Amino acid sequence: MRILMGCLSKLSKNYFFYAKKTGCFIKHGHRLPVFQKRSILGIFKFNNQTVRIIMFHDQSEQYLEKKYPPFVAADLNIYNETIGFERVERLKQLALPLERKVWAHVNSTYEGGGVAEMLKSVIPLARGLGIDAQWHCMEAHTEDFFFVTKKFHDLIQGVEQPFSTEELHGVYIDNSLKNFENYTVKADFTIVHDPQPCATSVFGNYEGPKLWRCHIDTTSANKLIWNFFLPFINHYDGAIFTDKSFVKPGVKKPVYQIAPSIDPLSLKNRQLTKAEARRILQPLFEKHNIECGRPIVLAVSRYDIHKNQATIIKAFKQIKEDKEVREKNPLLVMVGNTATDDPDGLAMYGRMEEERENDVDIFLLMNIENNDENIGALMRLANQFVHVSTKEGFGLVVTEALWQGTPVIGSNVGGIPQQVVDNKTGFLVEPFDVEKIKQHMKYLLLHPDEGEIL
């Protein structure tokens, strides 16, 4: 319970307890109506009661969100300095035939995770090119929907666990149907992202061509769950994968390879001097008693089993025993956000608190204020960035760290080797090779000038 309360203290005011026995929601002792829209972020047992962590949504009661976020069209000319005038003009020319066409995106969350992060830049960019870009977001009709889709997500990434026909049909298919009840995505072209909305391809509710885009590493996908998804995938007009090696047997439609991307001019990716980064981070450091000036080993990702945060904590705790490293007095700062479509995040955060064992040099942060600007500043200020996932579709946080000029210790999986050039822009390791991770952590802590070169 202590860990649970510690987790809650780091969440926003929109998170509540749900007591199953009494059937009511509680916030500061006040009961709330049970019909409010909600997402379940975690389930715990306490005093023989099921305690659920809830995130409420302010939108009106509906399933597929009809009001996408109000993004303003981007001025493409601001990218001239970053990518060059010629490339910007080429983009404008390519977009001319698409002017006033509707380009829709469907996913399962507006906040948290790489897809939402990417769409926040793609939508304004497309609108700046004269395309009517839209963003539709699924909602959970039943409170276990995102638990089931997270299980499917893990199965597709090779984490074996049991699943039932009730979860496949009674939860997943029924929720997909409910989202499209009396609703049609009217677009000239639609991209549907990841497994959560994948099954919606068969309901006849998309006007115009539609593609399924898979952002996750499918190389070790559970055969049964992949075969379950195949009919839905083949009902699209094509499929997009981050890497051709992720394409599994049975996909009968055209396949395209497109890497994810970051917006180099977003608040998070604005390139800073170290002095600017320190100024931005001062309120965050003061709030969490983080001592400015000490070298930072940084890790940023969702709290998730595939992100392998426990190995980072283990390696850091061990290198602190090294006399040379101890003289450098480093900190490990780990930052993550929760997402409405990832209900395991809070429980994983609790597990990392246990791994930390009250180590005063390890800071586990969640849902920090001024997230984008603070993350960008941390990336710039860090001595090194560590991302040793066991599965990784691409890893946009690696892109962001490299963009800020921070050397990366990354695992040799998924899309990370596409970004990190071993011994040139960072180091590649096997995900659980603690000795190698420690070796590179120590090298970068003892040789910061070499880190700048990397």
Secondary structure, DSSP 8 states (H G I E B T S, - for coil): -HHHHHHHHTS-TTEEEEETTTTEEEETTEEE-TTS-EEEEEEEEETTEEEEEEEE--S-S-SSB-S--------GGGGHHHH-HHHHHHHHHHHGGGTT-EEEEEES-SSSSHHHHHHHHHHHHHHHTT-EEEEEE---SSTTHHHHHHHHHHHHTT------HIIIIIIIIHHHHHHTTT--EE-SEEEEESSTTGGGGGSS-EES-EEEEE-S--TT--HHHHHHHHHHHTTSSEEEESSGGG--TT--S-EEE------TTSTTT----HHHHHHHHHHHHHHHT--TTS-EEEEES-S-GGGTHHHHHHHHHHHTTSHHHHHH--EEEEEE--BTTBTTHHHHHHHHHHHHTT-TTEEEEES-TTHHHHHHHHHHH-SEEEE--SS-S--HHHHHHHHTT--EEEESSTTGGGT--BTTTEEEE-TT-HHHHHHHHHHHHH-HHHHHH-
